Amino acid sequence: MTTLLNRSQVRRVDELAISRYGICGLVLMENAGRNAAAIIEEEFGPRGSTMIVCGRGNNGGDGFVIARHLHNAGWNVGLLICGDVEGLSPDALINFQIVKAMQLDVTVAIEPAEQQEVCRSIHTDEIVIDALLGTGFEGTVRDETAELIRVINGVAKRAVIAVDVPSGLDCDTGRPGGESIRADLTITFVAQKTGFDSPGAGAYLGKIKVADIGAPRELIAEVLRGTV
């Protein structure tokens, strides 16, 4: 039977992994990104070319970790950061500083028009990795992000991989908030999300793979039972 977690349960797993077990957020992010990169290499490697589109939250931070590990595996990696880096979450900022120190190809685009221009330049042999919006998204996608999603969906590319959940898809309901990335592969963390079972969600998720973040399996079982 497939394990399914909702948004609040996912947050609880992270919170207790940090507070009870002392696994810092950076370690969880590193595990998530490293294991996601291994799945990407397994599914689309060896080596390749990718554009990783990152938001400013922890989903973007996962994207930075993925970038490092794919680069080390011989991939040609480009990064697009959508927004001012001063707004990055603390763990994402640390991983951004690492990719900068590695001198990876990073574009920081604050204006929506520039973000769209970068995505329109994606090559047909490139894989787009969507690390824009994570499980925290709910409601309706903002207009500028919705347009960026439309550009990514419409441009010719090798494939689209969503990190944790396709941007714009509500992980609890499985419904898009106006616009959603249509992924060929979704690499989700800890467990599949409740919305993934919803009718119509498959059109946005594509193939689903689960990546471990290092949270103890006993903790995940407790959260599922609702005892913590």
N, C-alpha and C positions, 0 to 999 in steps of 0.2 A: 504494500500500500504506500502511495506517495505521501511524504510528509509535506504539509502545507502550513505556512506561517503567515499571519497578517502583519500589518505595519507595526502595531504596538508590540507584538511578540518579537519581531526582529529587533526593535529598539531595546527590548528587555534583555534579549540575549547579549547584545553589545554592552549594555549597562552592567550586567552581572559578571560578564567575562572580565570587565575592567575592575569593578569594585570588590567582587568576591575572590577572583582568582589572580588579580594583579596583572592581567594581560593588558598592556597599555594599548591605546587606540592605534598607535603607529605600528605595533606588531600585528594587530588585526588587519590593518590596511595593507601591510606588506604581504601577509599570507594571502589575502584576497587577490591582490594584483598579481603576485607570483603564480598562484594556481590558475588564475584566469589566463595569463600569458602562456602557461603550459598547455592549456586546452586549445588556445588559438594556434599554437605551433602544431599540435596534434591534428587539428581539423584542417588547417590551411597551409602548413609548412611543408618541407623545411624552408624557412626564410620567406620573405615576401615584402610587400610595400604597403604601408598603412598610414592613414591620417586619423589621429585620435582627437575627437572633438570633446573638449572638457568644459564643464561648468566650474563654479567656484566652491562647491561644497565637497563633501567626502567622496561623492561619485567621481568628481574630477580628480581627486587625489588618487583614487583607484586607477584612473587612467594614466596618471604620471608613473605609478609603479609598473603598470603594464608596459608603458613606453620603455622604461629602463630594461626590463627583462627581455622584451622583443629585440631591442637594440643589441643587447649582449648575445642574443641568439642569431644575430646576423641580419635582422630585418632592417629595411629602410624605413625610418620612423619620422613622421611629421606630427607636430602637436599644434592644435588651435585652442587657445584659451579664450573663452567668451566672457569678457568683462575684465575689470581692473584687478590685477593680482593682489592689491591691498585688501580686497574683499575675500580672499581665499580663507577657508577654514584652517585652523592651526595645523592639523596633520597634513592637509593638502599643501599648505605653504611650505612645510619642510620638504616634502617630496618634489615640489616645484623647484626649490633651491637646488636639489640634487640634480634634476634633469638639466637645469641651467649650468651647473658646474660641469656636467658631462658634455656640454656644448651640443645638446641635441637641437634639432631644427624646431624652434618654438616661435609661434606667432601669437602675440597678445592683441586681440581685436576688441576694442571697447564698443565701437559703433556697429549696430546691426548690419549696415550695408557692407562693411568690411568683412564681417563674419560670413555673410552670404557670398561675397566675392571669393573668399578663400575656398569655400565649399564648392562653388561652381568650377573651380580649377582642379578638382579631384580627377585623377586619371582612371581610365577604364580598368586598369589592372590593380588599382588600389582597393584595399579593404578599409571601410570606414568603421571606426570603433566609437560607438556612441556612449560617452561618459558625461552627458549633460545634466540630466535630472535623475535622481534615484528614487528609492522607495518612499521618501518623504513627500513626493509630489502628490497633490490632490487638488481638485478644482478644475480650473480652466487654464490652459497654457497662455502665457502673455503673447500679445500680437507679434512682437519681434522674434520670440522664440518659435512661435508657430510657423512663421515664414521661413526661419532657418531649417526647421524640420521638413517643411515642404521642399526646400532646395535639396537637402540630403536625400530625401526619398526619390526625388526626380532625376538627380544626376546619374550618369552612367558610371558604374563602379563594379568591382568584382563581387563584393558582398558587404552587408552591414552586420556588425556584431554589437549587441546591446550589453552594457555592463549593469548587472543586477536586474534591471527592468528597462524596457524600451522607453526613452524619454517621452513623456506625455501620457503614458499609460498608468492608470491608477492601479497600484499593486493589490489593493483590496477588492476592487470591483471588476478588474480586467477590462474596463472601458476607457477609451481615450478622452482626454480633456480638451476636445476640439481638434487637436492634431496629435499624432503619435508617430514615432519612428516605426517603420516596418522592417523588422530585423529578420535576417536569415538564420541567426543564431543568437540566443540569449544566454549569457553566462550569469546565473544568479547565485547569490551567496547564502550559505548555511542550509537553505531549503527552498523549494519552490514556494511561491506566494499564492495566497488564497484565490486571487483574481485570475491566476493562470488557468484555472479550471472553468472559467466562465465561457459561455458560448461566444464565439467571435474573437476571443483573445488570441487564438492561434495565428490569426492573420497578421498580428503584430509581433508575436514572439518568435516565430520560426521554430527551429530545433531548440530544445532546452537542455542545458548542462548545468549541474550544480557544482560550485567550487567551495571547498572547505576554507574557513578563516581561522581555524584553530580553537574555536570554542568547544569546551568539553561536551561530549555527547550526552552526558548525564544532565548538564544544564539545559540543553535543548529539550530533552524529554520532560524536565520539570516545567519549563515554560509552556510546552504543549499541554501538559496536564493542568496548567493554571495554578500550580502550587507555590509559585514564587512571583 
